[in-house]
Amino acid sequence: MNLNKKITLFSVGLATVMIVVLTVVSLWSFRQFSIMSAQAHVRSAAEIIRVSLTEDMVNGIITKRGGLLHRLGEVEGLKTVHVARGENVVRQFGKGSDEENAADDAETRVLQTGQPHFEVVSELTGPIFRGTIPFIATRKGNPNCMQCHDVAEGAVLGAVTVTMYIGHLKDNAVFVSVIMVASVALFMILMLYFFRRLVKPMIITANDVQDAVSHAINGDFHANIQQRTNDEIGQVAQDINKLMAFLHKGLSTIREDVAQLLKHKPLEEQGNLLNSTIGMVQGLIDASQFKQAIEEDESKTEIYQRLSVVVRERFGIPYFSIYEVLPSKNQMIPITVDGEFGAACRWCDPQILVRSETCRARRTGHLIDSVESPGICYAFQPPEGEQKYCHACFPVIQSGMVGSVLQLVIGQEDAERIKEIIPYINVYLREAAPVIEAKRLMDTLRESNLRDAMTGLHNRRFLEEYSETLVASAQRRKSQVTILMLDLDYFKMVNDTYGHDAGDTVLKALSKVLTQSVRTSDMVIRYGGEEFLIIMQDTGGDMADLVAEKIRAAVESLKVQLTGTVLQKTISIGIAEFPKDSETFWQTVKYADVALYHAKETGRNRVVRFTQDLWKDEKTY
């Protein structure tokens, strides 16, 4: 039931209840008024009779009392008048006439109790009001009944019964009640009319708000609710319009910003704007969570496995292949084919495995989409009977060249859907590229002599060889690289006091703490002696400070168990950022060393970030 019907039913019901209650109350009130009025008339008539009889008795003309009663009976409105003699009067003056005996039980009861009796009697001619009033002996007044009667004051001398017509009172009551009810009904009708006019803008505005919200749920925020009044209802309409305009503008802005992050121009606004925007934002969130997950993976294989799960489950593509490029050998190796790791090449000419330039995506570094450009790549050769499939090949750029290729194989029924998921696939690959590159480099390093034999960390030679790749990657992605230079405080005292074996134990324990304190994608390098270097990619500002402070606190709380003793050392750390502090990588390393020196000079066990005022004279350091 809508609001309009509810208000109408409520108003009509309320009016009906009020009219019924008014009718009942007015009829009851008029009935009580009629009875009270009749009682007053009866009491007045009874008092007149008592006074007249007393005067007649005092004046000695009591025998003529019948005329008085006859004349009272002829008064308009009165029907009958009857006087009954009480026992006290009978005992003093005798029974009198038969007409003066108690006519019924009501008169007998009044003579016995001295209490008046009133009742309404229905007759064919209409309702009759009967009242029986006792005559009580009293000395008040002149003349008074005690002048003739030898009785105690308060004794019952007799009773008078008066009956009168009250039909006209009933008719008047009904007439007045009808007038009142009609007036109230008219008032309620007018009130309902004006009330409906008053609430009509509210009802219409409420319906408009409901429609606007319903459209908003379906992604349409083009609400335009008409402002019909200048009160709170009008303000609600105005605020709803502002809210819808704000939501539409906000969602459109978010949609455009996300599209820029996706590097993909969004389609013209259509369908559910809210759902599409939520979908785009959720896609970025999923990609960010994907990056966080792969950064903690141990090897490239785990990253490729996770990427395969994304392609198959997140994007619903059952047929796909991942190839890794071996630039030094001009070869490609299949990592996974249709979700099976180590499977043979299925959808492409096997020639790409021995001559990687045969792959168009590998050769050009561009997305190859046969949905948009059928037959664009000759190397795509589906198995016999499956020529209905098309493909999209994504090059994964690593260190400025194609390091991997993701191939999606789709049917014609998914040709339109692939246009929507290509931007999201690119986001996942962009997030995965530096991590895969780091893992690949780690794999390479594990097969070389670029590690410190004692600590197992990268050595300075590794940094010298890797610096160019690191710089190129940071410049290409326009990201920051934070360099932490670390040095154990008073390490020489360990070697001098406990021997070089103890010093080696301390360095190994420190290496473990440093490795556990940073991400897998970060690099910990033994730079020389007790000096270490940490390279943190895509990290800068407050985050780098937090990591450095975490390391400092971890080293301070580290307890190294030696034979017969336990050592606790502290560490000083200098921080510099590339290319923020310097556009030259090695100069940035030097700046980190300057900050480290300042930490040593100002008390040790500190983290100091490089600032230009620390750079006084390179020879000083």
C-alpha positions as CSV (number, residue, x, y, z in Angstrom):
1,M,0.0,0.0,0.0
2,N,1.5,3.3,-1.0
3,L,1.7,6.5,1.1
4,N,-1.2,8.2,-0.6
5,K,-3.6,5.3,0.2
6,K,-2.3,5.1,3.8
7,I,-2.9,8.8,4.4
8,T,-6.4,8.7,2.8
9,L,-7.5,5.6,4.8
10,F,-6.0,7.0,8.0
11,S,-7.8,10.4,7.5
12,V,-11.2,8.8,6.6
13,G,-10.9,6.3,9.5
14,L,-9.9,9.1,11.9
15,A,-12.9,11.2,10.7
16,T,-15.3,8.3,11.1
17,V,-14.1,7.5,14.6
18,M,-14.4,11.1,15.6
19,I,-18.0,11.4,14.2
20,V,-19.1,8.2,15.9
21,V,-17.5,9.2,19.2
22,L,-19.1,12.7,18.9
23,T,-22.5,11.2,18.1
24,V,-22.4,8.8,21.1
25,V,-21.0,11.5,23.5
26,S,-23.5,14.1,22.4
27,L,-26.6,11.8,22.6
28,W,-25.5,10.6,26.0
29,S,-24.8,14.2,27.2
30,F,-28.2,15.4,26.0
31,R,-29.9,12.4,27.6
32,Q,-28.2,13.2,30.9
33,F,-29.1,16.9,30.5
34,S,-32.8,16.0,29.8
35,I,-32.9,13.7,32.8
36,M,-31.3,16.4,35.1
37,S,-33.7,19.0,33.6
38,A,-36.7,16.8,34.2
39,Q,-35.5,16.2,37.8
40,A,-35.3,19.9,38.4
41,H,-38.8,20.4,37.1
42,V,-40.2,17.6,39.2
43,R,-38.5,18.9,42.3
44,S,-39.8,22.4,41.6
45,A,-43.4,21.0,41.2
46,A,-43.0,19.0,44.3
47,E,-41.8,22.0,46.3
48,I,-44.7,24.1,45.0
49,I,-47.2,21.4,46.1
50,R,-45.5,21.1,49.5
51,V,-45.7,24.8,50.2
52,S,-49.3,25.0,48.9
53,L,-50.5,22.1,51.1
54,T,-48.7,23.6,54.1
55,E,-50.4,27.0,53.6
56,D,-53.8,25.3,53.1
57,M,-53.3,23.4,56.3
58,V,-52.2,26.5,58.3
59,N,-55.2,28.5,56.8
60,G,-57.6,25.6,57.4
61,I,-58.5,25.0,53.8
62,I,-56.7,21.7,53.4
63,T,-60.0,20.1,52.2
64,K,-59.7,22.1,49.0
65,R,-56.3,20.6,48.1
66,G,-57.8,18.6,45.2
67,G,-58.2,21.7,43.1
68,L,-54.5,22.5,43.4
69,L,-53.5,19.1,42.2
70,H,-56.0,19.2,39.3
71,R,-54.6,22.6,38.2
72,L,-51.0,21.4,38.4
73,G,-51.9,18.4,36.2
74,E,-53.1,20.8,33.5
75,V,-49.7,22.5,33.4
76,E,-48.1,22.0,29.9
77,G,-45.5,19.2,30.1
78,L,-46.8,17.6,33.2
79,K,-48.9,14.5,32.8
80,T,-50.0,13.6,36.4
81,V,-49.5,14.7,40.0
82,H,-50.2,12.3,42.9
83,V,-49.8,13.0,46.6
84,A,-49.4,10.0,49.0
85,R,-49.9,10.4,52.8
86,G,-47.2,9.0,55.1
87,E,-47.7,7.0,58.3
88,N,-46.9,10.0,60.5
89,V,-49.7,12.0,59.0
90,V,-52.1,9.1,59.0
91,R,-51.4,8.6,62.7
92,Q,-52.1,12.3,63.5
93,F,-54.9,13.1,61.0
94,G,-56.2,9.8,59.7
95,K,-56.0,8.0,56.4
96,G,-57.7,10.6,54.3
97,S,-59.1,9.7,50.9
98,D,-58.2,6.5,48.9
99,E,-56.4,8.7,46.4
100,E,-53.8,9.6,49.1
101,N,-52.7,6.0,49.6
102,A,-49.3,4.9,48.1
103,A,-50.0,4.1,44.4
104,D,-47.2,1.6,43.9
105,D,-44.1,0.1,45.3
106,A,-42.0,3.1,44.3
107,E,-44.1,5.5,46.4
108,T,-44.1,3.0,49.3
109,R,-40.3,2.8,49.2
110,V,-39.9,6.6,49.1
111,L,-42.3,6.9,52.2
112,Q,-40.2,4.3,54.0
113,T,-36.7,5.5,53.1
114,G,-37.3,9.2,52.6
115,Q,-35.1,9.0,49.4
116,P,-36.4,10.4,46.1
117,H,-37.0,8.1,43.2
118,F,-36.6,8.9,39.5
119,E,-37.1,6.8,36.4
120,V,-37.8,7.0,32.6
121,V,-40.8,5.0,31.4
122,S,-41.4,4.3,27.8
123,E,-45.0,4.6,26.6
124,L,-46.7,4.6,23.2
125,T,-47.0,8.4,23.3
126,G,-43.3,8.7,24.0
127,P,-40.9,8.6,26.9
128,I,-42.3,9.7,30.3
129,F,-40.1,10.9,33.2
130,R,-41.4,10.0,36.7
131,G,-40.2,11.5,39.9
132,T,-41.3,10.7,43.4
133,I,-40.2,13.3,46.0
134,P,-40.6,12.8,49.8
135,F,-42.1,15.5,52.1
136,I,-39.6,15.8,55.0
137,A,-40.7,17.6,58.2
138,T,-38.6,20.8,58.8
139,R,-38.8,24.0,60.8
140,K,-37.3,26.1,58.0
141,G,-39.6,28.5,56.1
142,N,-42.7,30.3,57.0
143,P,-45.1,28.7,57.1
144,N,-43.5,25.4,57.9
145,C,-44.9,21.9,58.4
146,M,-43.9,21.7,62.1
147,Q,-46.6,24.3,62.8
148,C,-49.3,21.7,62.1
149,H,-47.6,18.3,62.4
150,D,-46.6,16.8,65.7
151,V,-43.6,14.8,64.5
152,A,-39.9,15.0,64.8
153,E,-37.9,17.1,62.4
154,G,-36.7,15.0,59.4
155,A,-39.7,12.6,59.6
156,V,-41.4,11.6,56.3
157,L,-44.8,13.2,56.0
158,G,-45.7,12.0,52.6
159,A,-44.6,11.9,48.9
160,V,-45.6,13.5,45.7
161,T,-45.2,11.7,42.3
162,V,-45.0,13.9,39.2
163,T,-44.9,12.5,35.7
164,M,-44.0,14.6,32.7
165,Y,-43.5,14.2,29.0
166,I,-39.8,14.4,27.8
167,G,-40.3,13.3,24.2
168,H,-39.7,16.9,23.1
169,L,-36.4,16.9,24.9
170,K,-35.3,13.8,23.1
171,D,-36.3,15.3,19.8
172,N,-34.4,18.4,20.6
173,A,-31.3,16.4,21.6
174,V,-31.4,14.3,18.4
175,F,-31.8,17.5,16.3
176,V,-28.9,19.3,18.0
177,S,-26.8,16.1,17.8
178,V,-27.5,15.9,14.0
179,I,-26.5,19.6,13.6
180,M,-23.3,19.0,15.6
181,V,-22.4,15.8,13.8
182,A,-23.1,17.4,10.4
183,S,-21.0,20.4,11.3
184,V,-18.1,18.2,12.5
185,A,-18.4,16.1,9.4
186,L,-18.3,19.2,7.2
187,F,-15.3,20.4,9.1
188,M,-13.5,17.0,8.8
189,I,-14.2,17.0,5.0
190,L,-12.7,20.5,4.7
191,M,-9.8,19.5,7.0
192,L,-9.2,16.4,4.9
193,Y,-9.3,18.4,1.7
194,F,-6.8,20.9,3.0
195,F,-4.7,18.2,4.6
196,R,-4.4,16.3,1.4
197,R,-3.4,19.5,-0.4
198,L,-0.8,20.1,2.3
199,V,0.7,16.6,2.1
200,K,0.3,16.1,-1.6
201,P,3.7,17.7,-2.4
202,M,5.2,15.5,0.2
203,I,3.7,12.4,-1.3
204,I,4.7,13.4,-4.8
205,T,8.2,14.2,-3.7
206,A,8.4,10.9,-1.8
207,N,7.4,9.0,-5.0
208,D,10.0,11.0,-7.0
209,V,12.7,10.2,-4.4
210,Q,11.7,6.5,-4.6
211,D,12.0,6.6,-8.4
212,A,15.4,8.4,-8.1
213,V,16.7,5.9,-5.7
214,S,15.4,3.0,-7.8
215,H,17.2,4.4,-10.9
216,A,20.3,5.0,-8.8
217,I,20.4,1.4,-7.7
218,N,20.4,0.5,-11.4
219,G,23.3,2.9,-12.0
220,D,21.3,5.9,-13.3
221,F,22.0,9.1,-11.3
222,H,20.3,11.6,-13.6
223,A,17.6,12.5,-11.1
224,N,15.7,15.8,-11.4
225,I,13.1,16.0,-8.6
226,Q,10.9,19.1,-9.0
227,Q,10.9,21.4,-6.0
228,R,7.2,22.0,-5.3
229,T,7.5,23.8,-1.9
230,N,9.8,26.1,-0.1
231,D,9.8,24.1,3.2
232,E,11.6,21.0,4.3
233,I,10.0,18.9,1.6
234,G,11.3,21.3,-1.1
235,Q,14.8,21.2,0.6
236,V,14.7,17.4,0.5
237,A,14.0,17.5,-3.2
238,Q,16.8,20.0,-3.8
239,D,19.3,17.9,-1.6
240,I,18.4,14.7,-3.4
241,N,19.2,16.4,-6.8
242,K,22.5,17.6,-5.4
243,L,23.3,14.2,-4.0
244,M,22.6,12.4,-7.3
245,A,24.6,15.0,-9.2
246,F,27.5,14.6,-6.8
247,L,27.4,10.8,-7.0
248,H,27.2,10.9,-10.8
249,K,30.2,13.3,-11.0
250,G,32.1,11.3,-8.4
251,L,31.6,7.9,-10.0
252,S,32.4,9.4,-13.5
253,T,35.6,10.9,-12.1
254,I,36.6,7.6,-10.4
255,R,35.8,5.7,-13.6
256,E,38.0,8.1,-15.7
257,D,40.8,7.9,-13.1
258,V,40.7,4.1,-13.0
259,A,40.7,4.1,-16.9
260,Q,43.9,6.1,-16.8
261,L,45.4,3.6,-14.4
262,L,44.3,0.9,-16.8
263,K,45.6,2.9,-19.7
264,H,42.4,2.1,-21.4
265,K,39.8,4.6,-22.6
266,P,36.4,3.6,-21.1
267,L,33.4,2.8,-23.2
268,E,30.7,5.5,-23.5
269,E,28.7,5.6,-20.3
270,Q,26.0,3.0,-20.6
271,G,24.3,0.4,-18.4
272,N,24.9,0.5,-14.6
273,L,27.4,3.2,-13.9
274,L,27.7,2.1,-10.3
275,N,28.4,-1.5,-11.1
276,S,30.8,-0.8,-13.9
277,T,32.8,1.6,-11.6
278,I,32.8,-0.9,-8.8
279,G,34.0,-3.5,-11.2
280,M,36.8,-1.3,-12.5
281,V,38.0,-0.4,-8.9
282,Q,37.7,-4.1,-7.8
283,G,39.8,-5.1,-10.8
284,L,42.6,-2.7,-9.6
285,I,42.3,-4.0,-6.0
286,D,42.6,-7.6,-7.2
287,A,45.6,-6.6,-9.2
288,S,47.2,-4.9,-6.2
289,Q,46.5,-8.0,-4.0
290,F,48.0,-10.1,-6.8
291,K,51.2,-8.1,-6.7
292,Q,51.4,-8.4,-2.9
293,A,51.1,-12.1,-3.2
294,I,53.7,-12.6,-5.9
295,E,56.2,-10.4,-4.1
296,E,56.3,-13.0,-1.4
297,D,56.6,-16.0,-3.8
298,E,59.9,-17.7,-3.8
299,S,60.4,-18.4,-7.5
300,K,59.3,-17.5,-11.0
301,T,57.4,-20.7,-11.2
302,E,55.2,-19.8,-8.3
303,I,54.5,-16.4,-10.0
304,Y,53.6,-18.1,-13.3
305,Q,51.3,-20.5,-11.4
306,R,49.5,-17.7,-9.7
307,L,49.2,-15.8,-13.0
308,S,47.7,-19.0,-14.5
309,V,45.1,-19.1,-11.8
310,V,44.2,-15.5,-12.4
311,V,43.7,-16.1,-16.2
312,R,41.7,-19.2,-15.7
313,E,39.5,-18.3,-12.6
314,R,39.5,-14.5,-12.6
315,F,39.0,-14.0,-16.3
316,G,37.5,-17.4,-17.2
317,I,39.9,-18.2,-20.0
318,P,40.5,-22.0,-20.2
319,Y,43.0,-22.0,-23.1
320,F,46.2,-20.0,-22.6
321,S,49.9,-20.3,-22.8
322,I,52.9,-18.6,-21.1
323,Y,56.2,-18.4,-22.8
324,E,59.5,-17.2,-21.3
325,V,62.1,-15.6,-23.6
326,L,65.8,-16.5,-23.5
327,P,67.4,-13.5,-25.1
328,S,70.9,-14.8,-25.0
329,K,69.9,-17.9,-26.9
330,N,67.1,-16.3,-29.1
331,Q,64.7,-19.0,-27.8
332,M,61.3,-19.3,-26.1
333,I,60.3,-22.0,-23.7
334,P,56.7,-22.9,-22.8
335,I,56.1,-22.5,-19.1
336,T,52.4,-23.5,-19.2
337,V,50.1,-24.5,-22.0
338,D,46.3,-24.6,-21.2
339,G,47.1,-24.7,-17.5
340,E,49.6,-27.6,-17.8
341,F,53.1,-26.8,-16.7
342,G,55.9,-28.2,-18.9
343,A,53.5,-29.1,-21.7
344,A,54.6,-28.8,-25.3
345,C,53.7,-25.9,-27.6
346,R,50.1,-26.4,-28.9
347,W,48.6,-23.3,-30.4
348,C,51.7,-21.9,-32.2
349,D,54.3,-23.0,-34.7
350,P,57.0,-24.7,-32.8
351,Q,59.5,-22.6,-34.8
352,I,59.0,-19.9,-32.1
353,L,60.8,-22.0,-29.6
354,V,64.1,-22.0,-31.5
355,R,63.7,-18.6,-33.3
356,S,61.9,-16.3,-30.9
357,E,61.7,-13.5,-33.4
358,T,59.1,-15.7,-35.2
359,C,56.7,-14.7,-32.5
360,R,55.2,-11.4,-33.5
361,A,54.5,-10.3,-29.9
362,R,58.1,-11.1,-28.9
363,R,59.5,-9.3,-32.0
364,T,57.4,-6.1,-31.8
365,G,56.7,-5.8,-28.0
366,H,53.1,-4.9,-28.9
367,L,49.8,-6.6,-28.1
368,I,48.8,-8.9,-31.0
369,D,45.0,-9.2,-31.2
370,S,43.6,-11.4,-33.9
371,V,40.1,-10.5,-32.7
372,E,40.6,-7.0,-34.1
373,S,43.0,-8.1,-36.9
374,P,42.4,-11.7,-38.0
375,G,45.4,-13.5,-39.3
376,I,47.8,-10.9,-38.0
377,C,50.3,-13.5,-36.7
378,Y,51.4,-16.4,-39.0
379,A,52.9,-18.2,-36.1
380,F,49.5,-18.8,-34.6
381,Q,48.5,-22.3,-35.9
382,P,45.7,-24.0,-33.9
383,P,45.4,-27.8,-34.0
384,E,43.4,-29.3,-36.8
385,G,39.7,-28.9,-36.3
386,E,40.1,-25.9,-33.9
387,Q,40.6,-23.1,-36.5
388,K,37.5,-21.3,-35.0
389,Y,39.7,-20.0,-32.2
390,C,41.4,-16.6,-32.2
391,H,44.1,-15.3,-29.9
392,A,45.5,-12.3,-28.1
393,C,49.2,-12.3,-27.2
394,F,50.6,-9.9,-24.4
395,P,54.3,-9.2,-24.3
396,V,55.7,-8.8,-20.8
397,I,58.4,-6.1,-20.8
398,Q,61.3,-6.7,-18.5
399,S,64.5,-4.6,-18.5
400,G,63.3,-2.8,-21.6
401,M,62.8,-6.0,-23.6
402,V,60.2,-8.7,-23.9
403,G,60.9,-11.2,-21.2
404,S,57.7,-13.3,-21.4
405,V,54.6,-13.7,-23.6
406,L,51.0,-14.5,-22.4
407,Q,48.8,-16.0,-25.1
408,L,45.0,-16.1,-24.6
409,V,43.1,-18.5,-27.0
410,I,39.4,-17.7,-27.2
411,G,36.4,-18.7,-29.2
412,Q,34.3,-16.4,-31.4
413,E,31.6,-16.2,-28.6
414,D,34.2,-14.5,-26.3
415,A,35.4,-12.1,-29.0
416,E,33.5,-9.1,-27.5
417,R,34.4,-10.0,-23.9
418,I,38.1,-10.0,-24.6
419,K,38.0,-6.3,-25.4
420,E,36.8,-5.7,-21.8
421,I,39.4,-7.8,-20.1
422,I,42.5,-6.8,-22.1
423,P,43.1,-3.6,-19.9
424,Y,42.9,-5.7,-16.7
425,I,45.2,-8.4,-18.1
426,N,47.7,-5.6,-18.9
427,V,47.5,-4.4,-15.3
428,Y,48.2,-7.8,-13.9
429,L,51.2,-8.2,-16.3
430,R,52.5,-4.7,-15.5
431,E,52.4,-5.6,-11.8
432,A,54.0,-9.0,-12.4
433,A,56.8,-7.8,-14.7
434,P,59.1,-6.2,-12.2
435,V,58.6,-9.1,-9.7
436,I,59.3,-11.7,-12.4
437,E,62.3,-9.7,-13.5
438,A,63.5,-9.6,-9.9
439,K,62.9,-13.4,-9.5
440,R,64.7,-14.0,-12.8
441,L,67.6,-12.0,-11.7
442,M,67.7,-13.9,-8.4
443,D,67.7,-17.1,-10.3
444,T,70.6,-15.9,-12.3
445,L,72.5,-14.8,-9.3
446,R,72.0,-18.2,-7.6
447,E,74.0,-19.6,-10.5
448,S,76.8,-17.1,-10.4
449,N,79.4,-16.0,-7.9
450,L,77.7,-12.7,-7.1
451,R,77.1,-13.7,-3.5
452,D,79.0,-13.3,-0.3
453,A,80.3,-16.7,0.7
454,M,79.9,-16.2,4.4
455,T,76.5,-14.5,4.7
456,G,74.9,-15.7,1.4
457,L,74.0,-12.1,0.6
458,H,74.6,-10.4,-2.7
459,N,78.0,-8.8,-2.9
460,R,79.3,-5.5,-4.2
461,R,80.1,-7.0,-7.6
462,F,76.5,-7.9,-8.0
463,L,75.5,-4.3,-7.4
464,E,78.0,-3.1,-9.9
465,E,76.6,-5.4,-12.5
466,Y,73.0,-4.9,-11.7
467,S,73.0,-1.2,-11.2
468,E,72.3,-0.4,-14.9
469,T,69.4,-2.7,-15.0
470,L,68.1,-1.3,-11.8
471,V,68.3,2.3,-13.1
472,A,66.7,1.4,-16.4
473,S,63.8,-0.3,-14.7
474,A,63.3,2.6,-12.3
475,Q,63.4,5.2,-15.1
476,R,61.0,3.2,-17.3
477,R,58.5,2.8,-14.6
478,K,59.1,6.3,-13.2
479,S,59.5,4.8,-9.7
480,Q,61.8,5.5,-6.8
481,V,64.6,3.4,-5.4
482,T,65.6,3.8,-1.8
483,I,69.1,3.0,-0.7
484,L,69.8,2.1,2.9
485,M,73.5,2.1,4.0
486,L,74.0,0.2,7.2
487,D,77.0,-0.2,9.5
488,L,77.4,-2.1,12.8
489,D,78.5,0.2,15.6
490,Y,81.9,-0.6,17.2
491,F,82.2,-3.9,15.3
492,K,86.1,-3.8,15.4
493,M,85.9,-4.3,19.2
494,V,84.1,-7.6,18.6
495,N,87.0,-8.9,16.5
496,D,89.6,-7.5,18.9
497,T,88.0,-8.9,22.0
498,Y,86.4,-12.1,20.9
499,G,88.2,-13.0,17.7
500,H,87.2,-13.0,14.0
501,D,85.0,-16.2,14.4
502,A,82.8,-14.2,16.8
503,G,82.7,-11.4,14.3
504,D,81.6,-13.8,11.6
505,T,78.9,-15.1,13.8
506,V,77.6,-11.6,14.5
507,L,77.6,-10.8,10.7
508,K,75.7,-13.9,9.9
509,A,73.1,-13.1,12.5
510,L,72.8,-9.6,11.2
511,S,72.4,-10.8,7.6
512,K,69.5,-13.0,8.7
513,V,67.8,-10.0,10.5
514,L,68.2,-7.8,7.4
515,T,66.8,-10.4,5.1
516,Q,63.8,-11.0,7.3
517,S,63.1,-7.3,7.7
518,V,62.5,-6.5,3.9
519,R,60.4,-7.8,1.1
520,T,61.5,-10.6,-1.2
521,S,61.8,-8.1,-4.1
522,D,64.2,-6.0,-2.1
523,M,68.0,-6.7,-2.2
524,V,70.3,-7.0,0.7
525,I,74.0,-6.6,-0.2
526,R,77.1,-7.0,1.9
527,Y,78.9,-3.9,0.8
528,G,82.1,-4.6,2.6
529,G,83.3,-5.7,6.1
530,E,80.5,-4.8,8.6
531,E,78.9,-2.4,6.0
532,F,75.6,-3.5,4.3
533,L,73.4,-2.0,1.6
534,I,69.7,-2.5,1.0
535,I,68.0,-1.6,-2.2
536,M,64.2,-1.1,-2.0
537,Q,62.4,-0.8,-5.3
538,D,59.1,1.2,-5.6
539,T,59.6,2.5,-2.1
540,G,60.3,5.9,-0.8
541,G,59.3,8.6,1.8
542,D,57.8,7.5,5.1
543,M,57.7,3.8,4.2
544,A,61.5,3.7,3.8
545,D,61.9,5.4,7.1
546,L,59.6,2.9,8.8
547,V,61.6,-0.1,7.3
548,A,64.9,1.5,8.4
549,E,63.6,2.1,12.0
550,K,62.3,-1.5,12.0
551,I,65.7,-2.8,11.1
552,R,67.4,-0.6,13.7
553,A,65.1,-1.8,16.5
554,A,65.5,-5.4,15.4
555,V,69.3,-5.2,15.5
556,E,69.2,-3.5,18.9
557,S,67.2,-6.3,20.4
558,L,69.2,-9.1,18.7
559,K,71.2,-11.3,21.0
560,V,74.1,-13.2,19.5
561,Q,75.1,-16.3,21.4
562,L,78.9,-16.8,21.7
563,T,80.9,-19.2,23.7
564,G,80.5,-18.1,27.2
565,T,78.8,-14.8,26.5
566,V,76.0,-13.1,24.7
567,L,76.6,-10.0,22.5
568,Q,74.2,-7.2,21.7
569,K,75.1,-4.6,19.1
570,T,73.5,-1.6,17.5
571,I,73.5,-0.4,13.9
572,S,73.6,3.1,12.2
573,I,71.6,3.6,9.0
574,G,71.8,6.3,6.3
575,I,69.0,6.7,3.7
576,A,69.0,8.3,0.2
577,E,66.5,8.1,-2.7
578,F,67.1,7.7,-6.4
579,P,66.4,9.8,-8.4
580,K,65.0,12.2,-5.8
581,D,68.3,13.0,-4.1
582,S,70.4,12.5,-7.2
583,E,69.8,11.4,-10.8
584,T,73.0,9.4,-10.6
585,F,72.7,6.0,-8.9
586,W,76.2,5.8,-7.5
587,Q,76.0,9.4,-6.3
588,T,72.8,8.4,-4.4
589,V,74.8,5.5,-2.8
590,K,77.4,8.1,-1.8
591,Y,74.6,10.3,-0.3
592,A,73.4,7.3,1.7
593,D,77.0,6.8,3.0
594,V,77.1,10.5,4.0
595,A,73.9,10.1,6.0
596,L,75.4,7.0,7.6
597,Y,78.5,8.9,8.6
598,H,76.3,11.6,10.1
599,A,74.4,8.9,12.1
600,K,77.8,7.7,13.4
601,E,78.9,11.2,14.3
602,T,75.7,12.1,16.1
603,G,75.6,9.2,18.5
604,R,75.2,5.9,16.5
605,N,72.2,3.6,16.7
606,R,70.3,6.1,14.6
607,V,68.5,6.4,11.2
608,V,69.4,9.5,9.3
609,R,67.9,10.6,6.0
610,F,70.2,12.5,3.6
611,T,69.6,16.2,3.1
612,Q,71.6,18.6,1.0
613,D,73.0,20.4,4.1
614,L,74.9,17.2,5.0
615,W,76.8,17.4,1.8
616,K,79.6,19.7,2.6
617,D,82.8,18.4,1.0
618,E,83.1,14.9,-0.4
619,K,86.6,14.7,0.8
620,T,85.5,15.1,4.4
621,Y,83.9,11.7,4.2
